[in-house]
Amino acid sequence: MTQYKIVKAISQKEMESTVNSLIKKGWTAQGGLQIINDEYDILTFYQVMVKE
């Protein structure tokens, strides 16, 4: 069964750290990184991760 997780971060450094940690635990990034810029100019980063 495939596990599915959406990672959300408020900085590039936080996203890199979280994704690298999950990769070490056997997770794989699925698709591209999404960056949302809201009306207050705050960036939010999203990455889908999967694990078989």
C-alpha positions as CSV (number, residue, x, y, z in Angstrom):
1,M,0.0,0.0,0.0
2,T,1.4,3.4,-1.0
3,Q,1.5,6.1,1.7
4,Y,0.9,9.7,0.7
5,K,2.0,12.8,2.6
6,I,1.8,16.5,1.8
7,V,4.7,18.5,3.3
8,K,4.1,22.2,4.0
9,A,6.9,24.6,4.9
10,I,7.2,28.4,5.4
11,S,10.8,28.6,4.2
12,Q,13.1,26.9,1.7
13,K,15.4,25.8,4.4
14,E,12.6,24.1,6.3
15,M,11.3,22.4,3.2
16,E,14.8,21.1,2.3
17,S,15.3,19.8,5.8
18,T,12.0,18.1,6.0
19,V,12.2,16.5,2.5
20,N,15.8,15.3,3.1
21,S,14.7,13.7,6.4
22,L,11.8,11.9,4.8
23,I,14.1,10.7,1.9
24,K,16.4,9.1,4.5
25,K,13.3,7.3,5.9
26,G,12.4,5.8,2.5
27,W,10.0,8.5,1.2
28,T,10.2,9.8,-2.4
29,A,9.2,13.2,-3.8
30,Q,6.3,12.9,-6.2
31,G,6.0,15.7,-8.8
32,G,7.4,19.2,-8.5
33,L,7.6,21.6,-5.6
34,Q,4.8,24.1,-5.4
35,I,5.4,27.6,-4.1
36,I,2.4,29.8,-3.2
37,N,2.7,33.5,-2.7
38,D,-0.3,34.8,-0.8
39,E,-1.8,38.3,-0.7
40,Y,0.6,39.3,2.1
41,D,3.7,38.3,0.1
42,I,4.3,35.2,2.3
43,L,5.7,32.2,0.5
44,T,4.4,28.7,1.4
45,F,6.1,25.6,0.0
46,Y,4.4,22.3,-0.7
47,Q,5.8,18.9,-1.8
48,V,4.0,15.6,-2.1
49,M,5.9,12.6,-0.8
50,V,5.1,8.9,-1.3
51,K,6.3,5.7,0.3
52,E,5.7,2.2,-1.0
